[in-house]
Amino acid sequence: GSALLNTLSHTLSPETLQKGLRSYVSKKAYGNAKPADLWAALTEASAEDGVKGWDGRNLDVSTFMDSWTNEVY
């Protein structure tokens, strides 16, 4: 848990992470949520703040976090 948040904070910036988390909580406060909802909120905040991936494009947080959350070793 904390390693994920630390990685996101360093990748997006603490401000962008916080912005995305606020958006996620606001949108899902009274309903169900999936991990994809969190990644979408963080991707949106990243795009608004100009966070780029290694390829120079807007960072897709879902793709970035896939290796951290879905791969089994």
Long-range contacts (C-beta under 8 A, 24 or more apart in sequence): 4-65, 4-68, 4-69, 7-68, 8-42, 8-61, 8-65, 11-51, 11-59, 11-64, 12-42, 12-45, 12-46, 12-49, 12-51, 12-59, 12-61, 13-49, 13-51, 15-49, 16-42, 16-45, 16-46, 16-49, 16-51, 17-42, 17-45, 19-45, 19-48, 19-49, 20-44, 20-45, 20-46, 20-61, 35-69, 36-62, 39-65
